[in-house]
Amino acid sequence: MYSCYDTIATDDQEELLTAFLMLEQAKGHASRWAPYFQVLPSFISKNTVPSPLFSNEEDVDALQDERMIQTARTERQRAKKAYGRFKRLFRSFLDDKTMSLSRYLWTRFLVNSRAFSIRGQRVLVPFGDIFNGEPDDEARQQDNGQRFLLFHDLQPQGMTIRADRDTLSGQHLFEDYGDNSNYVYFLHHGFLMSDKGFDCAVFRLPRLAEASLEDSGILASKLHILSRIRVDDAPQVCISRAGNVEDSDLVRVYTALYNMNAEQVRACDNARAFSECFPSELMPDLDTELGYHELSLLLKSIKLQLEKYATTLEEDQTILQHLTDVTVSGNKHAVTFRLSRKQILREAQRNLATQLKNSERKAKNDVSEPQLSPSKELELEEVGNKLERFQQWIARHHFPVNSLELRYVSEAVGYGTFAVKRLAIGDVYLKVPVQVVMNVWSAVKSRWVSQTMQELQKQRVSVDREEMLLLLHLLEEKFGPNHRHSFWKPYLEMLPDLEDSLNSPLFYEEVELKTLEGTDLLTLVVNYRKRVARSYVTIASYLKQSGHDETLQWLTERRFRWANAVLDSRSIWWSGQRHLVPLLDMVNCQELNVNHKPHHTILDSSGRHAVTKSSWEFQAGQEVVENYAQTNYIYLLYHGFVLDSNSHDCAHFHLEMPVAARHRRFSVLLRIS
């Protein structure tokens, strides 16, 4: 059951599916989906569901968790507004009993708890939504939903679901629902999922006023800086049992500002760029573990949160023991949820304390170790060492298979990849961890990208959602206020410079456009340039209207064209989505033979690595190339080159009929009609 297409916002799809389910259920046995409805949880079972969406205000307050309380109330308000719209539209189709608010809320809960969300689409899949959830026992890192997509393939003709674990005949078959916390499962599914590292508990960092008790001027400046970087005072942080925070960049920035002295605050408040406000000496590298100051602030914050709760962890355990198994109440569910949050915080507290001790021990050891000389540090920052920095970055992220050596080829070609050993056709030569891939999943982790896209969607701006997400993601990481600390900085340094036209038609001068006159390609180039120009006008207009003119200081029109050219020329596709894949996108294009297989990259069975196999036989030291299997007009339009030898090439031509012949043909058609 499709709700609609990608162009419809998620909230609208939710309402559409809810309305569809209400109307179809009202048909009874006449509905095409009547057998499916019979196996769905019945309306009377809503009283046993622990979701706070069905709890009274007293039980919601008993959750003692700020995020869950606020989210539950917000969701309930959204649901009531949606019900009002539904009632106005369909009151003539349904009776009052079927049209009741309680039935609507229950149906909406069924949609949220059972619908699949895949590539922007919400779909109900009969039988496919029967599988109960249980995390896979195999330990894994968060992979931005890529593993889930590996086992759930949505196509126009239906969905294919594959087992994500070995299961013997007759055993209960579970599936991993993905990298979600129990804030999602408890609210929208009505249960708590066992934790395999993705659950977290929310608390707030201390207010800046606590660090500036004696100087109101410093506090005012700090608050002004927070508003400029769009961060709340005392922001919420979610932490796992292991001590990993949901947004480590936020913790680093806030800690740096929290600990600034008066001189640093004044310099930061007057700074024009993020890097001037938060220099490297105030913040650790963003791809390293949290440092001493961050760990100390987190420990302080967790201690305050545990003291702030109305009941302690031990008191909640006692309360649960006194509630009988027969008792079905919102209060029992609330106690269970809040207890789980306190257990996570208590465990995170222990792990952070261990990390802090290790950090202090390392700091003492570092005092006696020789430091890099200033001249050496400068040398490492030179542009000429970007290849070395990129190679070190790859080594840090442990590519399981990497049979490539990156070398500079020429000014025209740039870099190329060379085999470090003999590769036969079908040999895996590269496995890239999905954590280092730039895609829509990494894009939505950015607060700025997510907020900007949400506002564009609210205003019904006509843009390709996936494309714009990746463009904004690339632009922010390459040129944004925090670009010097970007996780992908070593990779982004390897991309063509802004001054490099990439040979893309987006940068053609008029004289170059004239050379295309008389070809079909000219129309495609002109339309391509117009489309990119319109997209920039759209995003620039939104930024001006929303009072974020300062963003346009770094999000310029030329940079926007550059990002489009990079994305269109370097994207690697799998699971119907495009990705920027470090190192893999540096494999150059060439067709070595008419039998040279097209390039193909897939995720491995774990969903944690992008795997590419050799499409030809390469000797050690030979440049490894891929056959993109496209026509030359595609290559020139989006990649900025053409191939001399290309079996996929073609030529366009038009068959023109003489005017008299056209008239005779048209007359015949009129007689036939």
C-alpha positions as CSV (number, residue, x, y, z in Angstrom):
1,M,0.0,0.0,0.0
2,Y,1.8,3.1,-1.2
3,S,0.8,6.4,0.4
4,C,2.1,8.4,-2.5
5,Y,5.5,9.5,-4.0
6,D,8.7,11.0,-2.7
7,T,7.4,14.6,-3.4
8,I,4.9,14.3,-0.6
9,A,6.2,15.2,2.8
10,T,6.4,12.5,5.5
11,D,3.6,14.1,7.6
12,D,1.3,14.2,4.6
13,Q,2.0,10.5,3.8
14,E,1.1,9.6,7.4
15,E,-2.2,11.3,7.1
16,L,-2.9,9.8,3.7
17,L,-2.2,6.3,5.0
18,T,-4.3,6.8,8.1
19,A,-7.3,8.1,6.0
20,F,-6.9,5.3,3.6
21,L,-6.9,2.7,6.4
22,M,-9.9,4.3,8.1
23,L,-11.9,4.3,4.8
24,E,-10.9,0.8,3.8
25,Q,-11.6,-0.7,7.2
26,A,-15.1,0.9,7.1
27,K,-15.9,-1.2,4.0
28,G,-15.6,-4.4,6.0
29,H,-15.4,-7.6,3.9
30,A,-15.9,-5.6,0.7
31,S,-12.4,-4.1,1.1
32,R,-9.6,-5.7,-1.0
33,W,-7.5,-5.7,2.1
34,A,-10.1,-7.2,4.5
35,P,-8.0,-10.4,5.2
36,Y,-5.0,-8.1,6.1
37,F,-7.1,-6.0,8.4
38,Q,-8.3,-9.1,10.3
39,V,-4.7,-9.8,11.5
40,L,-4.0,-6.2,12.6
41,P,-4.3,-5.5,16.3
42,S,-7.9,-4.7,17.2
43,F,-9.2,-1.4,18.4
44,I,-10.0,-2.7,21.9
45,S,-6.3,-3.7,22.4
46,K,-5.3,0.0,22.5
47,N,-5.8,0.0,26.3
48,T,-2.9,-2.5,26.7
49,V,-0.4,-0.5,24.5
50,P,2.2,1.2,26.6
51,S,2.7,4.1,24.2
52,P,2.3,7.5,25.9
53,L,0.1,8.5,23.0
54,F,-2.7,6.8,24.8
55,S,-1.8,7.8,28.4
56,N,-3.4,10.5,30.5
57,E,-1.5,13.6,31.5
58,E,-0.6,12.2,34.9
59,D,1.1,9.2,33.4
60,V,2.9,11.3,30.7
61,D,4.3,13.4,33.5
62,A,5.4,10.2,35.3
63,L,7.8,9.5,32.5
64,Q,10.2,12.0,34.0
65,D,12.0,12.4,30.6
66,E,11.9,15.8,29.0
67,R,12.3,14.6,25.4
68,M,9.6,11.8,25.7
69,I,7.1,14.1,27.5
70,Q,7.5,16.9,24.9
71,T,7.5,14.5,21.9
72,A,4.4,12.7,23.2
73,R,2.5,15.9,23.7
74,T,3.6,17.3,20.4
75,E,2.6,14.1,18.6
76,R,-0.8,14.1,20.3
77,Q,-1.4,17.7,19.2
78,R,-0.4,16.8,15.6
79,A,-2.7,13.8,15.6
80,K,-5.6,15.9,16.8
81,K,-5.1,18.5,14.1
82,A,-4.9,15.7,11.5
83,Y,-8.1,14.3,12.8
84,G,-9.8,17.6,12.4
85,R,-8.7,17.7,8.8
86,F,-9.9,14.1,8.2
87,K,-13.2,14.8,9.8
88,R,-13.9,17.8,7.6
89,L,-13.0,15.9,4.5
90,F,-14.7,12.5,5.1
91,R,-17.6,13.1,7.6
92,S,-20.1,12.3,4.8
93,F,-18.4,8.9,4.2
94,L,-18.3,7.5,7.7
95,D,-20.7,7.2,10.7
96,D,-19.9,9.0,14.0
97,K,-18.7,5.8,15.7
98,T,-16.2,5.0,12.9
99,M,-15.2,8.7,12.8
100,S,-14.4,9.0,16.5
101,L,-11.1,10.6,17.6
102,S,-10.1,7.5,19.6
103,R,-10.4,5.3,16.5
104,Y,-8.5,7.8,14.4
105,L,-5.7,7.9,16.9
106,W,-5.5,4.1,17.0
107,T,-5.4,3.8,13.2
108,R,-2.7,6.5,13.1
109,F,-0.7,4.5,15.7
110,L,-1.1,1.3,13.5
111,V,0.4,3.3,10.6
112,N,3.3,4.6,12.6
113,S,4.1,1.3,14.2
114,R,3.8,-0.9,11.1
115,A,4.6,1.3,8.0
116,F,8.0,1.0,6.4
117,S,9.9,4.2,5.7
118,I,12.1,3.7,2.7
119,R,13.7,6.4,0.6
120,G,11.2,9.0,1.6
121,Q,8.1,6.7,1.1
122,R,5.8,5.3,3.8
123,V,4.3,2.0,2.8
124,L,2.2,-0.7,4.5
125,V,3.3,-4.2,3.5
126,P,0.8,-7.0,4.3
127,F,2.6,-9.9,5.9
128,G,5.9,-8.0,5.7
129,D,4.9,-6.1,8.9
130,I,4.3,-9.3,10.8
131,F,7.9,-9.9,11.8
132,N,8.7,-8.9,15.4
133,G,11.7,-6.8,16.2
134,E,14.9,-8.0,17.9
135,P,18.4,-6.5,17.4
136,D,20.9,-8.8,15.7
137,D,23.4,-10.2,18.1
138,E,26.3,-9.3,15.8
139,A,27.9,-6.1,17.2
140,R,27.9,-3.3,14.7
141,Q,28.3,0.4,14.4
142,Q,25.5,2.7,13.4
143,D,25.3,2.7,9.6
144,N,22.6,5.4,8.9
145,G,20.0,2.8,8.0
146,Q,22.0,1.2,5.3
147,R,21.8,-2.3,6.8
148,F,18.0,-2.2,6.9
149,L,17.9,-1.2,3.2
150,L,20.1,-4.2,2.4
151,F,17.3,-6.6,3.6
152,H,14.3,-4.5,2.4
153,D,14.1,-3.8,-1.3
154,L,11.1,-1.6,-2.3
155,Q,10.4,-1.7,-6.0
156,P,7.3,-0.6,-8.1
157,Q,6.1,-4.2,-8.3
158,G,6.4,-4.9,-4.6
159,M,8.9,-5.4,-1.7
160,T,11.5,-8.1,-1.3
161,I,12.4,-8.9,2.4
162,R,15.5,-11.0,3.1
163,A,16.4,-12.7,6.4
164,D,19.0,-10.7,8.3
165,R,20.1,-13.7,10.4
166,D,20.3,-17.4,10.4
167,T,17.1,-19.0,11.7
168,L,16.3,-22.7,12.0
169,S,13.1,-24.2,10.7
170,G,10.4,-23.8,13.3
171,Q,12.1,-21.0,15.2
172,H,10.7,-17.6,15.7
173,L,11.9,-15.3,12.8
174,F,12.9,-11.8,14.0
175,E,14.3,-8.9,12.1
176,D,16.4,-5.9,13.1
177,Y,14.3,-2.7,12.8
178,G,17.4,-0.5,12.4
179,D,19.5,2.0,14.4
180,N,16.8,3.5,16.5
181,S,16.6,4.5,20.1
182,N,13.7,3.5,22.4
183,Y,12.4,7.1,22.1
184,V,11.1,5.9,18.7
185,Y,10.0,2.4,19.7
186,F,8.2,3.4,23.0
187,L,6.3,6.3,21.4
188,H,5.4,4.8,18.0
189,H,5.5,1.1,18.6
190,G,4.5,0.7,22.2
191,F,7.4,-1.3,23.5
192,L,11.0,-1.1,24.6
193,M,13.5,-2.8,22.4
194,S,16.5,-4.6,24.0
195,D,19.5,-2.4,23.7
196,K,22.4,-3.3,21.4
197,G,24.1,0.1,21.6
198,F,21.6,2.3,19.8
199,D,19.5,3.4,22.7
200,C,20.3,6.6,24.6
201,A,19.1,8.7,27.4
202,V,18.5,12.5,27.3
203,F,19.9,15.1,29.7
204,R,20.8,18.8,29.4
205,L,24.2,20.4,29.4
206,P,24.6,23.1,32.1
207,R,23.3,26.6,31.3
208,L,26.0,29.1,30.3
209,A,25.0,31.3,33.2
210,E,26.7,28.7,35.5
211,A,30.0,29.4,33.9
212,S,29.6,33.2,33.9
213,L,28.1,34.0,37.3
214,E,30.1,37.1,37.9
215,D,30.0,38.8,34.5
216,S,26.7,39.5,32.8
217,G,28.5,41.0,29.8
218,I,30.4,37.7,29.1
219,L,27.1,35.8,29.5
220,A,25.4,38.1,27.0
221,S,28.2,37.6,24.5
222,K,28.1,33.8,24.9
223,L,24.4,33.7,24.4
224,H,24.8,35.9,21.3
225,I,27.4,33.4,19.9
226,L,25.0,30.6,20.6
227,S,22.2,32.3,18.6
228,R,24.7,32.8,15.7
229,I,25.5,29.1,15.5
230,R,21.9,28.1,16.2
231,V,22.5,26.2,19.4
232,D,20.2,26.4,22.4
233,D,21.4,27.3,25.9
234,A,21.7,24.1,27.9
235,P,21.0,21.9,24.8
236,Q,19.7,18.4,25.1
237,V,22.2,15.6,24.7
238,C,21.4,11.9,24.3
239,I,24.1,9.4,25.5
240,S,24.4,5.6,25.1
241,R,25.5,3.2,27.8
242,A,29.0,3.1,26.4
243,G,29.2,6.9,26.8
244,N,28.8,7.8,23.1
245,V,26.8,11.0,22.5
246,E,24.2,11.4,19.7
247,D,25.8,14.7,18.5
248,S,29.5,14.9,19.5
249,D,30.1,18.0,17.5
250,L,27.5,19.9,19.6
251,V,29.2,18.8,22.8
252,R,32.6,20.0,21.5
253,V,31.3,23.4,20.5
254,Y,29.2,23.9,23.6
255,T,32.0,22.8,25.9
256,A,34.5,25.2,24.2
257,L,32.1,28.1,24.6
258,Y,31.2,27.1,28.2
259,N,34.9,27.2,29.2
260,M,35.9,30.4,27.3
261,N,37.5,33.2,29.2
262,A,36.5,36.9,28.7
263,E,39.2,37.5,26.1
264,Q,38.3,34.4,24.1
265,V,34.6,35.3,24.3
266,R,35.2,38.8,22.9
267,A,37.3,37.5,20.1
268,C,34.7,34.9,19.3
269,D,31.8,37.4,19.3
270,N,33.7,39.6,16.8
271,A,34.8,36.7,14.7
272,R,33.5,36.5,11.1
273,A,34.2,32.7,10.6
274,F,33.5,29.7,12.8
275,S,37.1,28.6,12.7
276,E,38.2,32.0,14.2
277,C,35.7,31.6,17.0
278,F,36.5,27.9,17.8
279,P,40.2,27.5,16.9
280,S,41.9,24.1,17.1
281,E,43.4,24.9,20.5
282,L,40.0,25.2,22.0
283,M,38.5,22.0,20.4
284,P,39.8,18.5,19.6
285,D,39.6,17.2,16.1
286,L,36.0,16.2,15.3
287,D,37.0,12.8,14.2
288,T,38.7,12.0,17.5
289,E,37.3,10.9,20.8
290,L,36.0,13.5,23.2
291,G,38.6,15.2,25.3
292,Y,39.1,16.0,29.0
293,H,36.9,19.1,29.0
294,E,34.0,17.4,27.2
295,L,34.1,14.4,29.4
296,S,34.2,16.5,32.5
297,L,31.1,18.5,31.4
298,L,29.2,15.4,30.5
299,L,29.9,13.8,33.8
300,K,28.8,16.9,35.6
301,S,25.6,17.1,33.5
302,I,24.6,13.5,34.1
303,K,25.2,13.8,37.8
304,L,22.8,16.8,37.9
305,Q,20.2,15.0,35.8
306,L,20.2,11.9,38.1
307,E,19.8,14.2,41.1
308,K,17.0,16.1,39.3
309,Y,14.7,13.1,38.8
310,A,11.7,13.0,41.1
311,T,12.6,9.4,42.0
312,T,15.9,7.5,42.0
313,L,16.8,4.4,40.1
314,E,16.5,2.3,43.2
315,E,13.1,3.8,44.1
316,D,11.8,3.0,40.6
317,Q,13.0,-0.6,41.0
318,T,11.1,-0.9,44.2
319,I,7.9,0.6,42.7
320,L,8.0,-1.9,39.8
321,Q,8.3,-4.8,42.2
322,H,5.1,-3.7,44.0
323,L,3.2,-3.5,40.7
324,T,1.6,-6.9,40.0
325,D,1.9,-8.5,36.6
326,V,-1.9,-8.3,36.3
327,T,-1.8,-4.5,36.6
328,V,-2.1,-2.8,33.2
329,S,-1.6,0.8,33.8
330,G,0.1,3.8,32.1
331,N,1.9,4.4,35.4
332,K,3.6,1.0,35.2
333,H,4.7,1.6,31.6
334,A,6.0,5.1,32.6
335,V,8.0,3.7,35.5
336,T,9.5,1.0,33.2
337,F,10.6,3.7,30.6
338,R,12.1,6.1,33.1
339,L,13.9,3.3,34.9
340,S,15.5,2.4,31.6
341,R,16.7,6.0,31.1
342,K,18.3,6.1,34.5
343,Q,20.0,2.7,34.0
344,I,21.6,4.1,30.8
345,L,22.8,7.3,32.5
346,R,24.2,5.3,35.4
347,E,26.1,3.0,33.1
348,A,27.3,5.9,30.9
349,Q,28.5,7.7,34.0
350,R,30.7,4.8,34.9
351,N,32.1,4.5,31.3
352,L,32.8,8.3,31.1
353,A,34.6,8.2,34.4
354,T,36.9,5.5,33.0
355,Q,37.4,7.5,29.8
356,L,38.3,10.6,31.9
357,K,40.9,8.7,33.9
358,N,42.4,7.4,30.6
359,S,42.4,10.9,29.2
360,E,44.2,12.2,32.3
361,R,46.8,9.4,32.1
362,K,47.4,10.0,28.5
363,A,47.9,13.7,29.1
364,K,50.6,13.0,31.7
365,N,52.3,10.6,29.3
366,D,52.2,13.2,26.5
367,V,54.1,15.7,28.5
368,S,57.2,13.5,28.3
369,E,56.8,12.7,24.6
370,P,58.6,14.8,22.0
371,Q,56.4,17.3,20.3
372,L,56.3,18.1,16.6
373,S,58.3,21.2,15.8
374,P,56.4,24.3,14.5
375,S,58.0,23.9,11.1
376,K,56.9,20.2,10.9
377,E,53.3,21.2,11.8
378,L,53.3,23.9,9.1
379,E,54.6,21.3,6.7
380,L,51.8,19.0,7.4
381,E,49.3,21.8,6.7
382,E,50.7,22.5,3.3
383,V,48.5,21.7,0.3
384,G,51.2,19.3,-1.1
385,N,50.5,16.9,1.8
386,K,46.8,16.5,1.2
387,L,47.4,13.1,-0.3
388,E,49.3,12.0,2.8
389,R,46.5,13.3,5.1
390,F,43.9,11.5,3.0
391,Q,45.9,8.2,3.2
392,Q,46.2,8.6,6.9
393,W,42.5,9.2,7.2
394,I,41.7,6.1,5.2
395,A,44.1,4.1,7.5
396,R,42.3,5.4,10.6
397,H,39.0,4.2,9.4
398,H,40.2,0.7,8.6
399,F,38.9,-0.2,5.1
400,P,38.7,-4.0,5.3
401,V,39.9,-4.4,1.7
402,N,41.9,-1.8,-0.1
403,S,44.0,-3.0,-3.1
404,L,44.5,0.5,-4.4
405,E,47.3,3.0,-4.3
406,L,46.3,6.6,-5.0
407,R,48.8,8.5,-7.3
408,Y,48.9,11.9,-9.0
409,V,48.6,11.2,-12.8
410,S,48.6,14.6,-14.5
411,E,47.1,18.0,-14.4
412,A,44.5,17.0,-17.0
413,V,43.5,13.7,-15.2
414,G,44.3,14.6,-11.6
415,Y,44.6,11.5,-9.4
416,G,44.3,7.8,-10.4
417,T,44.1,4.5,-8.5
418,F,46.7,1.7,-9.1
419,A,46.6,-1.9,-8.2
420,V,48.9,-2.9,-5.3
421,K,48.6,-6.6,-6.4
422,R,47.3,-8.6,-9.4
423,L,43.5,-8.4,-9.7
424,A,41.4,-10.9,-11.6
425,I,37.9,-10.2,-12.9
426,G,35.5,-10.5,-9.9
427,D,38.1,-9.9,-7.2
428,V,37.0,-7.5,-4.5
429,Y,39.5,-4.6,-4.6
430,L,37.8,-2.2,-2.2
431,K,35.4,-2.3,0.8
432,V,34.5,1.1,2.1
433,P,32.9,1.4,5.6
434,V,29.5,3.2,5.2
435,Q,30.5,5.4,8.1
436,V,32.8,7.4,5.9
437,V,30.3,7.6,3.0
438,M,28.5,10.9,2.4
439,N,24.8,10.3,1.6
440,V,21.3,11.4,2.7
441,W,21.7,9.6,6.0
442,S,24.8,11.4,6.9
443,A,23.3,14.6,5.6
444,V,20.3,14.6,7.9
445,K,22.6,14.3,10.9
446,S,23.5,17.9,10.3
447,R,21.2,20.2,12.3
448,W,21.5,23.0,9.7
449,V,20.8,20.7,6.7
450,S,17.8,19.1,8.4
451,Q,16.3,22.4,9.5
452,T,16.8,24.0,6.1
453,M,15.2,21.0,4.3
454,Q,12.3,21.0,6.7
455,E,11.6,24.7,6.1
456,L,11.9,24.2,2.3
457,Q,9.4,21.3,2.5
458,K,7.0,23.4,4.7
459,Q,7.0,26.1,2.1
460,R,6.3,23.5,-0.6
461,V,9.4,24.6,-2.5
462,S,9.8,22.5,-5.6
463,V,13.3,20.8,-5.3
464,D,14.6,17.3,-5.6
465,R,14.7,16.4,-1.9
466,E,17.5,13.8,-2.1
467,E,19.7,15.9,-4.4
468,M,19.3,19.1,-2.3
469,L,20.1,17.2,0.9
470,L,23.4,16.0,-0.6
471,L,24.2,19.4,-2.1
472,L,23.7,21.2,1.2
473,H,25.6,18.4,3.0
474,L,28.6,18.7,0.7
475,L,28.5,22.6,0.8
476,E,28.4,22.7,4.6
477,E,31.2,20.2,5.1
478,K,33.4,21.9,2.4
479,F,32.7,25.6,3.0
480,G,30.5,25.9,6.0
481,P,31.5,27.7,9.3
482,N,32.9,24.4,10.7
483,H,34.6,23.2,7.5
484,R,38.0,23.1,9.1
485,H,36.8,20.5,11.6
486,S,34.8,18.5,9.1
487,F,34.9,14.7,9.6
488,W,35.4,14.5,5.8
489,K,38.0,17.2,5.6
490,P,40.9,15.0,4.3
491,Y,38.6,13.6,1.6
492,L,37.1,16.9,0.6
493,E,40.6,18.3,0.2
494,M,41.2,15.7,-2.5
495,L,38.2,17.0,-4.6
496,P,38.8,19.4,-7.4
497,D,39.4,23.0,-6.3
498,L,36.7,25.6,-6.5
499,E,38.7,27.4,-9.2
500,D,38.8,24.2,-11.2
501,S,35.9,24.1,-13.7
502,L,35.9,20.3,-13.6
503,N,35.4,20.7,-17.4
504,S,31.7,20.8,-16.5
505,P,29.2,22.6,-18.8
506,L,28.1,24.4,-15.7
507,F,31.2,26.5,-16.0
508,Y,31.3,26.9,-19.8
509,E,31.9,30.4,-21.1
510,E,29.8,31.7,-24.1
511,V,32.6,30.8,-26.5
512,E,32.4,27.2,-25.4
513,L,28.7,27.1,-25.6
514,K,28.9,28.3,-29.2
515,T,31.0,25.2,-30.1
516,L,27.9,23.1,-29.3
517,E,25.6,25.0,-31.7
518,G,23.9,22.6,-34.0
519,T,24.0,19.7,-31.6
520,D,21.3,18.2,-29.4
521,L,23.7,18.5,-26.5
522,L,23.4,22.3,-26.5
523,T,19.7,22.1,-25.3
524,L,20.6,19.6,-22.6
525,V,23.5,21.8,-21.4
526,V,21.3,25.0,-21.3
527,N,18.6,23.1,-19.4
528,Y,21.1,21.7,-17.0
529,R,22.5,25.2,-16.3
530,K,19.0,26.7,-15.9
531,R,18.0,23.9,-13.5
532,V,21.1,24.5,-11.2
533,A,20.6,28.3,-11.4
534,R,16.9,28.0,-10.4
535,S,17.9,25.7,-7.5
536,Y,20.4,28.3,-6.2
537,V,17.9,31.1,-6.5
538,T,15.4,29.0,-4.5
539,I,17.8,28.3,-1.6
540,A,19.2,31.8,-1.6
541,S,15.7,33.3,-1.5
542,Y,14.8,31.1,1.4
543,L,18.0,32.1,3.3
544,K,17.3,35.8,2.8
545,Q,13.6,35.6,3.8
546,S,14.4,33.5,6.9
547,G,17.0,36.0,8.1
548,H,20.1,33.9,7.4
549,D,21.9,36.2,5.0
550,E,25.2,35.3,6.7
551,T,25.0,31.8,5.2
552,L,25.2,33.3,1.8
553,Q,28.7,34.5,2.6
554,W,29.9,31.0,2.3
555,L,27.1,29.4,0.2
556,T,27.9,31.3,-3.0
557,E,26.5,30.8,-6.5
558,R,29.8,29.5,-7.8
559,R,30.2,27.1,-4.9
560,F,26.7,25.8,-5.5
561,R,27.6,25.1,-9.2
562,W,30.8,23.4,-8.0
563,A,28.8,21.2,-5.6
564,N,26.4,20.2,-8.4
565,A,29.3,19.4,-10.7
566,V,31.0,17.3,-8.0
567,L,27.9,15.4,-7.1
568,D,26.9,14.7,-10.7
569,S,30.4,13.5,-11.7
570,R,31.4,11.5,-8.7
571,S,28.2,9.8,-7.3
572,I,28.2,6.1,-6.7
573,W,24.7,4.4,-6.8
574,W,23.3,1.5,-4.8
575,S,19.9,0.8,-3.3
576,G,18.4,3.5,-5.5
577,Q,20.4,6.2,-3.8
578,R,23.5,8.2,-4.7
579,H,26.6,8.4,-2.5
580,L,30.0,10.1,-2.3
581,V,32.4,7.3,-1.6
582,P,36.0,8.3,-0.6
583,L,38.7,6.7,-2.7
584,L,36.2,4.8,-4.9
585,D,35.1,8.0,-6.6
586,M,38.8,8.5,-7.6
587,V,38.8,5.4,-9.9
588,N,38.9,6.9,-13.4
589,C,36.6,5.9,-16.3
590,Q,37.8,4.0,-19.3
591,E,36.5,1.2,-21.5
592,L,39.3,-1.3,-22.0
593,N,37.3,-3.6,-24.3
594,V,33.8,-4.1,-25.6
595,N,33.5,-7.0,-23.1
596,H,34.6,-4.7,-20.2
597,K,31.8,-5.1,-17.6
598,P,30.1,-1.9,-16.3
599,H,31.0,-0.7,-12.8
600,H,28.9,-2.1,-10.0
601,T,29.0,-1.4,-6.2
602,I,26.8,-3.1,-3.6
603,L,26.6,-3.4,0.2
604,D,28.0,-6.6,1.8
605,S,25.7,-8.9,3.8
606,S,26.3,-7.0,7.0
607,G,25.3,-3.7,5.3
608,R,28.4,-2.1,6.8
609,H,30.6,-1.9,3.7
610,A,30.3,-0.8,0.1
611,V,31.9,-3.5,-2.0
612,T,33.4,-3.1,-5.5
613,K,34.8,-6.0,-7.5
614,S,37.3,-5.7,-10.4
615,S,35.6,-5.4,-13.7
616,W,38.8,-6.3,-15.6
617,E,42.1,-8.0,-15.0
618,F,44.8,-5.6,-13.7
619,Q,48.5,-6.3,-13.0
620,A,50.2,-4.9,-9.9
621,G,51.1,-1.3,-10.6
622,Q,48.6,-0.9,-13.4
623,E,45.9,1.8,-13.2
624,V,42.6,0.4,-12.1
625,V,39.7,1.9,-14.1
626,E,36.0,1.3,-14.3
627,N,33.6,1.3,-17.2
628,Y,30.7,3.7,-16.4
629,A,28.9,2.3,-19.5
630,Q,27.3,5.6,-20.6
631,T,27.1,7.5,-23.9
632,N,29.6,10.3,-24.6
633,Y,26.9,12.9,-24.3
634,I,26.2,11.8,-20.7
635,Y,30.0,11.8,-20.0
636,L,30.4,15.4,-21.4
637,L,27.2,16.7,-19.8
638,Y,27.8,15.4,-16.2
639,H,31.5,14.3,-16.1
640,G,33.3,16.7,-18.3
641,F,35.0,14.3,-20.7
642,V,34.4,12.0,-23.6
643,L,36.0,8.6,-24.4
644,D,37.7,7.9,-27.7
645,S,36.7,4.2,-27.4
646,N,33.2,3.8,-26.2
647,S,30.9,0.9,-27.4
648,H,28.0,2.6,-25.5
649,D,28.2,5.8,-27.5
650,C,25.4,6.8,-29.9
651,A,24.5,9.7,-32.2
652,H,21.1,11.5,-32.3
653,F,19.5,12.4,-35.5
654,H,16.0,13.5,-36.6
655,L,14.0,12.2,-39.5
656,E,12.4,15.2,-41.2
657,M,9.4,14.7,-43.5
658,P,8.9,17.1,-46.4
659,V,6.0,19.5,-45.8
660,A,3.8,18.0,-48.5
661,A,4.3,14.5,-47.2
662,R,3.4,15.6,-43.7
663,H,0.2,17.2,-45.0
664,R,-0.8,14.0,-46.8
665,R,0.0,11.9,-43.7
666,F,-2.1,14.2,-41.5
667,S,-5.0,14.0,-43.9
668,V,-5.0,10.2,-43.8
669,L,-5.0,10.3,-40.0
670,L,-8.0,12.7,-40.0
671,R,-9.9,10.4,-42.3
672,I,-9.1,7.4,-40.1
673,S,-10.3,9.2,-36.9
